[in-house]
Amino acid sequence: VIDFTVDKDIMLHGLCLFGSENEDYYVNLTISEIGFNPDYLPHTLVSKTGTFYSKLLQPANYYGLEILFDSAITCKKNIKYEIRADISGLASLAGSDGVCDVVCSGVTFTFAACVGDNNGTSTRGGQFPEILFSLLP
């Protein structure tokens, strides 16, 4: 689990997870809008469940799972979102030396560890190497 915000509105098309070379993984992935207010009722924007095959992803050159949503979802600037993935399968690779802020295509993504969820994914390392998005016109 990892939380994120963006500084511009985007369309989220999917994301990639780390895997191991040529392995199958069962994944239950959800993206939820969680807001910042403790009284806000979180709600799921998209959910994708199934078995995904780990392949060599280019140009990043790592083995991973590419999970695309049936329809893109809108992520609004300055709103907090949660990425949650339950993964079953062989041990997989994981990222390390992560950072809190990443700028890509002019969009700043700010990541934060999910409060109360100590599952090994944080801003320093974990399972989410790529977010597949486009800018809103």
C-alpha positions in Angstrom: 0.0 0.0 0.0 1.2 3.5 -0.8 -0.6 6.9 -0.9 0.0 9.6 -3.5 -1.1 13.0 -4.6 -0.5 14.8 -7.9 -0.2 18.5 -8.6 -2.1 18.3 -11.9 -5.2 16.4 -13.0 -4.3 13.1 -14.8 -5.9 10.1 -16.3 -4.6 6.9 -14.7 -4.5 3.9 -17.1 -2.8 1.3 -15.0 0.5 0.5 -13.2 3.3 -1.9 -13.0 4.4 -4.1 -10.2 7.7 -5.9 -9.7 7.8 -9.6 -10.4 10.4 -12.3 -11.0 11.5 -13.6 -14.4 8.6 -15.3 -16.3 6.4 -16.0 -13.3 2.6 -15.8 -12.7 1.2 -13.7 -9.9 -2.3 -13.5 -8.6 -3.1 -9.8 -7.9 -6.0 -7.9 -6.3 -5.3 -4.2 -7.1 -7.4 -1.3 -6.0 -7.1 2.5 -6.3 -9.1 4.4 -3.8 -9.7 8.1 -3.2 -9.1 8.7 0.5 -8.9 12.5 0.7 -7.2 14.3 3.6 -10.0 14.8 6.1 -10.4 12.1 8.7 -14.2 12.2 8.3 -13.9 11.6 4.5 -15.4 8.3 3.4 -12.8 6.6 1.1 -14.2 5.0 -2.0 -12.7 2.6 -4.6 -12.2 4.1 -8.0 -11.0 1.0 -9.8 -10.3 -2.6 -8.9 -8.5 -5.2 -11.0 -8.1 -8.9 -10.0 -6.5 -11.7 -11.9 -3.4 -13.7 -12.7 -0.7 -11.6 -14.4 2.5 -12.8 -16.1 5.8 -11.2 -15.2 7.8 -10.2 -18.3 10.7 -8.0 -19.1 9.4 -4.5 -19.2 11.3 -2.0 -21.4 12.8 0.6 -21.4 13.1 0.2 -17.6 14.7 -3.3 -18.0 13.1 -5.1 -15.1 10.7 -8.1 -14.7 7.3 -6.9 -13.8 3.5 -7.1 -14.2 1.7 -4.6 -16.4 -1.8 -4.1 -15.1 -4.1 -1.9 -17.3 -7.5 -0.8 -16.2 -10.6 -1.4 -18.4 -11.2 2.3 -18.3 -8.9 5.1 -17.3 -9.8 7.0 -14.1 -9.4 10.6 -13.3 -7.1 11.6 -10.4 -7.6 15.2 -9.4 -4.8 17.5 -8.2 -4.3 17.8 -4.4 -6.5 14.8 -3.6 -5.0 11.8 -1.7 -5.2 8.4 -3.4 -4.3 4.9 -2.2 -2.8 2.1 -4.3 -3.3 -1.3 -2.6 -2.1 -4.5 -4.1 -2.5 -8.0 -2.6 0.0 -10.2 -4.4 0.3 -14.0 -4.3 3.1 -16.0 -6.0 6.8 -16.5 -5.8 9.0 -13.9 -4.2 9.4 -10.9 -6.4 11.9 -8.1 -7.0 11.3 -4.9 -5.1 12.5 -1.3 -5.5 14.8 0.5 -3.2 16.2 4.0 -2.7 12.8 5.6 -3.5 11.9 9.2 -3.1 8.8 11.1 -1.9 8.5 13.3 -4.9 8.8 12.3 -8.6 8.3 14.7 -11.5 7.2 13.0 -14.8 5.8 14.8 -17.9 5.4 17.9 -15.8 3.4 16.2 -13.1 4.7 16.0 -9.5 3.7 12.8 -7.8 4.1 13.0 -4.0 4.2 9.6 -2.2 3.6 8.8 1.5 3.5 5.6 3.5 0.0 4.5 4.3 -0.9 5.3 7.9 -1.3 2.1 10.0 -0.3 -0.3 7.2 3.2 -1.7 7.7 3.4 -4.0 4.7 6.9 -3.4 3.5 6.1 -0.7 0.9 7.0 2.8 1.7 8.5 5.9 0.0 11.9 4.2 0.3 11.1 0.9 -1.4 8.4 -1.5 -2.4 6.3 -2.9 -5.3 5.2 0.0 -7.5 7.9 1.0 -10.0 5.6 2.6 -12.6 2.3 4.5 -12.8 0.8 4.6 -16.3 -0.9 7.9 -16.9 -1.6 10.7 -19.3 -2.3 14.4 -18.8 -5.8 15.7 -19.0 -6.2 18.1 -21.9 
